[in-house]
Amino acid sequence: MRKVVVTGGSGFLGSVLVERLLGEGYSVNNLDLVPAKTEHERLTTSIVDIVDPDALARLSLPAGADFVHLAGRQYGTAVRRSIRQRFFTEGNVGGTRNVIELAKKSGATSFLFVSTDMVYGRPQASPVGIDHPRAPFGPYGASKVAAEDMLTSQDPPFRTVIFRPRLILGPGRFGLMAKLFAAIRGNMPVPMVGSGRNTYQMVSVFDCADAILRGIQTEAASGVFNLGSKPGDASKVMLRKLIQTVGSKSIVVPVPSALIKPALRILDRVALSPLVPEQFEIADEDYVLDVSRTKTTLGWEPVGNDAELMLAAYRTYCELNAPVL
């Protein structure tokens, strides 16, 4: 029976991936700060922080397993500007270093790492290929660049695969979308950075899990793979269609980038901005990833498109935030 060690298997993407792995007959060891959302005879969860190398060293893991490294620190919770560098470096650089050492110690067969599209920074062309320069805007993207380099620069004794997904969307996780959905549900104006004529791509959590599974199974695959949805409408068109479909009275209000970005930069300095620079600086850019290598090498095809993802996420948001009668 093939064995997989997953860091962050209790999280948003991790939970979906673990379910897929179990369904495919794999044995899974989940390393996370919290228990898994499911129970199964082939699932073992160890409550451990990847930032703590001593805690990882005490683990007993199967030899020759495939490692999938999802655990890390994100902007999911408010992170003060003054501590962002340390916060992300500790979790995403130090944590990845510890997991790589654990994989070496365990005699891992392969190491699959979920990075981020934020390593690219401002897109110089669209679609963005895997050879696009890495020039992140802030400490989160920079920490992922450092983690990628750590994994690839030392000629590790296992096959390495790096995934760079766009904004991952799916049931139960809203992140940036929560405020947007609240405005639409409340029939409030929906402000937009820039004209909204750009295409801002996302990717389904289920498509991400499928790509990772294919990355495990395709033993000849290595290197970098982009993950993104099928091409869709411009941002303003997509939002207007969502508003119309759900019967909201909201209107989309494009705000010139030259006005809103300086204001957001000031608000970020005093911890009042609804977005961080790594989000708002590219919000008005055409940002679509080139996923051709992922398709040809892994035989992967994204199922979800952005409009469907947004609508499904909005409906889940409304279900989870139903008014108490």
C-alpha positions in Angstrom: 0.0 0.0 0.0 1.4 3.4 -1.0 1.9 5.8 1.8 1.7 9.6 1.8 2.7 12.1 4.5 0.7 15.3 4.3 1.6 18.4 6.2 -1.4 20.6 6.8 -3.9 17.8 6.0 -6.5 19.3 8.3 -6.7 22.5 6.4 -8.8 23.7 3.5 -6.9 22.1 0.6 -5.4 19.4 2.9 -8.8 18.1 3.9 -9.9 17.7 0.3 -6.6 16.1 -0.6 -6.7 13.6 2.3 -10.2 12.5 1.3 -9.0 11.9 -2.3 -6.0 10.0 -1.1 -8.0 7.7 1.1 -10.5 7.2 -1.7 -7.7 6.1 -3.9 -6.5 3.5 -1.3 -3.5 5.4 0.1 -2.4 5.3 3.7 -2.1 8.9 5.0 0.0 10.4 7.8 -1.3 13.9 8.5 0.9 16.4 10.4 -1.1 19.4 11.5 -1.7 21.7 14.5 -5.3 20.5 14.7 -7.1 17.1 14.2 -8.2 16.0 10.8 -11.8 16.6 9.8 -12.4 13.0 9.0 -11.6 9.6 10.6 -10.4 6.5 8.7 -8.5 3.4 9.5 -5.8 4.4 7.0 -5.4 7.9 8.4 -3.1 8.8 11.2 -2.9 12.4 12.5 0.0 13.7 14.5 -0.6 17.1 16.3 2.7 18.8 15.6 4.0 22.3 14.6 6.4 22.1 11.6 8.3 25.0 13.0 9.4 22.8 15.9 12.2 20.5 14.6 12.4 18.6 17.9 8.7 17.7 17.7 9.2 16.5 14.1 12.2 14.4 15.1 10.1 12.5 17.6 7.7 11.3 14.9 7.7 7.8 13.6 6.8 7.9 9.9 6.7 5.2 7.2 9.9 4.8 5.1 9.7 5.6 1.4 6.5 7.7 1.6 5.6 10.5 -0.7 5.6 13.8 1.1 3.0 16.6 0.3 3.9 19.8 2.0 0.9 22.1 2.4 1.4 23.5 5.9 2.5 27.1 6.1 1.5 30.6 7.2 -0.8 32.8 5.1 -2.8 36.0 5.2 -5.8 34.1 6.4 -5.7 36.0 9.7 -4.7 39.6 10.1 -0.9 39.9 10.3 0.5 43.2 11.5 2.8 44.8 9.1 5.6 45.1 11.7 5.8 41.3 12.2 5.0 40.0 8.7 8.7 39.3 7.7 9.4 37.3 10.8 5.9 35.6 10.8 6.3 34.2 7.2 10.0 33.5 7.4 9.6 31.4 10.5 6.6 29.5 9.2 7.3 29.1 5.5 11.1 29.1 5.3 12.0 27.5 8.7 9.0 25.2 8.6 9.8 24.0 5.1 13.4 23.4 6.0 12.3 21.2 8.9 9.9 19.2 6.7 12.6 18.7 4.0 14.9 17.3 6.7 12.2 15.1 8.0 11.6 13.8 4.4 15.3 13.0 4.0 15.4 11.2 7.4 12.3 9.2 6.4 13.7 8.2 3.0 10.9 9.9 1.1 10.3 8.9 -2.5 9.0 12.3 -3.6 8.4 15.8 -2.2 5.5 17.8 -3.5 5.3 21.4 -2.4 2.4 23.8 -2.8 3.8 27.2 -3.2 1.9 30.2 -4.6 1.5 32.4 -7.7 2.5 35.3 -5.5 6.1 34.4 -6.2 5.7 36.0 -9.6 4.8 39.5 -8.4 3.4 41.8 -11.1 2.8 39.8 -14.3 5.0 41.0 -17.2 2.9 39.0 -19.7 -0.3 37.1 -19.6 -0.6 34.1 -19.4 2.2 33.8 -16.9 4.5 30.9 -17.6 6.6 29.0 -15.1 9.7 30.7 -16.4 8.4 34.2 -15.5 10.8 36.1 -13.2 10.0 35.7 -9.5 9.6 39.2 -8.0 7.2 39.0 -5.1 5.7 42.2 -3.6 6.0 41.2 0.0 7.1 38.8 2.7 4.6 36.1 2.0 5.7 35.6 -1.6 9.3 36.1 -0.7 9.0 33.3 1.9 7.7 31.0 -0.8 10.5 31.9 -3.1 13.0 31.0 -0.4 11.2 27.7 0.3 11.2 26.8 -3.4 15.0 27.6 -3.7 15.7 25.5 -0.5 13.9 22.6 -2.0 15.6 22.7 -5.5 19.1 24.0 -4.8 20.4 21.2 -2.7 19.9 18.2 -5.1 17.6 16.4 -2.7 17.5 12.6 -2.7 13.8 12.5 -3.8 11.7 13.7 -6.8 10.5 17.3 -6.3 7.4 18.9 -7.6 6.3 22.5 -7.0 2.8 23.7 -7.6 2.0 27.4 -8.0 -1.8 27.9 -7.7 -3.8 31.0 -8.2 -6.3 32.1 -5.6 -7.8 28.8 -4.3 -11.6 28.8 -3.9 -14.1 26.2 -2.8 -16.8 25.5 -0.2 -16.1 26.7 3.3 -13.2 29.0 2.6 -13.9 32.6 1.7 -10.9 34.8 2.7 -11.0 37.9 0.6 -14.4 36.9 -0.7 -16.1 37.1 2.7 -16.4 40.9 2.5 -17.4 40.8 -1.1 -20.1 38.3 -0.5 -21.4 40.2 2.6 -21.7 43.3 0.4 -23.6 41.5 -2.4 -25.9 39.8 0.1 -26.6 43.1 1.7 -27.3 44.8 -1.6 -24.4 47.2 -1.0 -22.1 48.8 -3.6 -19.1 46.6 -4.5 -15.9 48.6 -5.0 -13.3 47.4 -7.4 -9.6 48.2 -7.8 -9.2 49.6 -11.3 -11.6 49.4 -14.3 -12.4 45.7 -13.9 -11.5 45.0 -17.5 -8.8 42.7 -16.4 -9.1 38.9 -16.0 -8.3 37.8 -12.5 -8.0 34.0 -12.4 -8.8 31.6 -9.5 -8.6 27.8 -9.2 -10.9 25.2 -7.6 -9.7 23.4 -4.4 -10.8 20.2 -6.0 -8.7 20.8 -9.2 -5.7 21.5 -6.9 -6.2 18.2 -5.1 -6.5 16.4 -8.4 -3.2 18.0 -9.6 -1.4 16.9 -6.5 -2.7 13.3 -6.7 -1.6 13.2 -10.4 1.8 14.6 -9.3 2.2 11.7 -6.9 1.1 9.1 -9.4 3.2 10.5 -12.4 6.6 9.3 -11.2 8.4 10.9 -14.2 7.0 14.4 -13.3 9.2 17.0 -11.6 9.8 20.7 -11.5 7.2 23.5 -11.5 3.5 23.4 -12.4 1.0 26.3 -12.5 -2.6 25.7 -11.4 -5.4 27.9 -12.6 -9.0 27.7 -13.8 -10.3 27.9 -17.3 -10.2 31.4 -18.9 -13.3 33.4 -18.0 -14.9 36.8 -18.2 -13.2 40.1 -17.2 -13.5 40.8 -13.4 -16.3 43.4 -13.7 -18.4 41.2 -16.0 -18.0 38.2 -13.8 -19.1 40.2 -10.7 -22.1 41.7 -12.5 -23.2 38.2 -13.6 -22.8 36.9 -10.0 -24.9 39.8 -8.7 -27.6 39.3 -11.3 -27.7 35.5 -10.8 -28.2 35.7 -7.0 -30.8 38.5 -7.3 -28.8 41.1 -5.5 -29.3 44.9 -6.0 -25.6 45.6 -5.6 -23.7 47.6 -8.2 -20.0 47.3 -9.1 -18.1 50.5 -8.5 -14.8 50.6 -10.3 -12.3 53.0 -8.5 -9.3 54.3 -10.5 -6.1 52.5 -9.4 -4.3 55.8 -9.2 -6.7 56.8 -6.4 -7.3 53.6 -4.5 -3.8 52.1 -4.4 -2.1 55.0 -2.6 -5.0 55.0 -0.1 -4.7 51.3 0.5 -0.9 51.7 1.0 -1.5 54.3 3.7 -4.2 52.2 5.4 -1.8 49.2 5.3 0.8 51.1 7.3 -1.8 51.6 10.1 -3.3 48.1 9.9 -6.6 49.3 8.5 -6.5 48.1 4.9 -8.9 45.3 3.9 -6.2 44.1 1.6 -2.4 43.7 1.8 0.0 45.0 -0.9 0.5 41.5 -2.3 -3.2 41.5 -3.0 -4.2 45.0 -4.0 -1.1 45.8 -6.1 -2.1 43.2 -8.7 -5.9 43.4 -8.3 -6.2 45.4 -11.6 -3.8 43.3 -13.6 -4.5 40.7 -16.2 -3.3 37.7 -14.2 -3.8 34.3 -15.8 -1.4 31.4 -15.4 -0.2 29.3 -18.2 -1.1 25.7 -17.2 -0.1 24.0 -20.4 2.8 22.1 -18.8 0.5 20.9 -16.1 -2.0 19.6 -18.7 0.6 17.8 -20.9 2.8 16.4 -18.2 0.2 15.4 -15.6 -2.8 14.8 -17.9 -4.6 17.4 -15.7 -7.5 19.6 -16.8 -9.2 22.2 -14.6 -12.9 21.4 -14.2 -14.1 24.6 -12.5 -14.3 28.0 -14.1 -14.2 31.3 -12.1 -17.9 32.1 -12.5 -19.0 28.7 -11.3 -16.5 28.9 -8.4 -17.7 32.3 -7.3 -21.4 31.3 -7.4 -20.8 28.0 -5.5 -18.7 29.9 -2.9 -21.3 32.6 -2.5 -24.1 30.1 -2.0 -22.0 28.3 0.6 -21.3 31.6 2.4 -25.1 32.3 2.6 -25.8 28.8 3.9 -23.1 29.2 6.6 -24.2 32.7 7.5 -28.0 32.2 7.5 -29.8 34.6 9.8 -31.0 33.2 13.1 -34.8 33.2 13.3 
